[in-house]
Amino acid sequence: MEAIKAYSVPLTAPKDLIEENFKLRKIALEEIFKHVKFSKVGKAHLRFNKSDRRELRDKLLKGWKFAKHYVDSVINSVIGLVKGWISLHNQGRAKSKPEITRKSVYIKTTLFSVRDGKIRITIEPRKRYLEVDLTKFNYLPKEYDSIGGLILQEDRLIVTFKRSVEQIEPKDYASFDVNLTNITGLINGRIVRFDLRELYHIHRVYEEKRRKIQKLAKTKPKTAKRLMQKYSKREKNRAKDIMHKITTSIAGELTSLKHGVILENLKFIKDNILNSCRELNRKLSKWNARIFQFMLEYKLKWFGLPVKFINPSNSSKTCPLCSGRLSAYEGRLTKCKNCGFVQDRDIVAVLNLRMWGSGVTPNGD
Ligand SMILES: [Zn+2]
């Protein structure tokens, strides 16, 4: 099994490469988009063959002083972008036209070498290189097999570490339930809780900011767009920081215990969560769950620990002792109509996930 982890390393990227690559991608998009054909019923498809590609490549290479591989990556990534847009368009979900918004440069594995923890990236062949000493950043993984394609942005380099791991047979499983304001877990027979109120507060503050910016959009659309991007990025970074801390500490504990994890399959979550609450809370809650699961999964897989996803329907409404139906009691508490068991609904959910995920019925465990 191959495990992957991506990290960001701060640096100042060569400005000319960043700018020229950005321009190149815009030109490539314009050119490739000319090859999108529409059928009578409005369905789009891309007709871009080998000779079209060669022609575009030659055009883009004119005056290009950097390594040629950058041009190939630009063409590939723009084709991917256009295809993604086509598929959205054909589902009726596309915006007016695809756009290049991010100034990022994809660096193929053929454009760099790694020696003694140092990455050497070719900017101009045999002339100019960018060296990044990974050993200076102690948060990066020390044990890995290889480094995959890099992404260079103005102020950072995103590095993907790869490692092949053998799946460990876990001694037990932990389970987690993610809500709007907390994460509840069952680890080694113990209930653990992580407060997400700070995260909730951040989301709220930025939601308010976005609402204000939207008003600005009518008079100053460009400023509004720029501000919107800036705040969305900040919000995501702050939220991710909080989730990173939580998932890193959980992954550390589970790794030393050699426990796998059982999570709710979010595909099933639509109708069972907070349907009485407001739409925004529902979205935030799902966002929390998605980011938490994503981070915990790759952090565990790095050590070969399994992650199971199960259908969580009724997990907070079923009695973990007798499978009877639970109904609302006081606050977050629920009570079993059958046996009188009273418990917090989040704790009920993780108990059930843990049982169902390991194929145990109430009487058996
Ligand atoms: Zn019961």
Residues whose N, C-alpha, C, O or C-beta is under 5 A from the ligand:
A	BS01	ZN	C319 L321 C322 S323 G324 C336 N338 C339 G340 F341
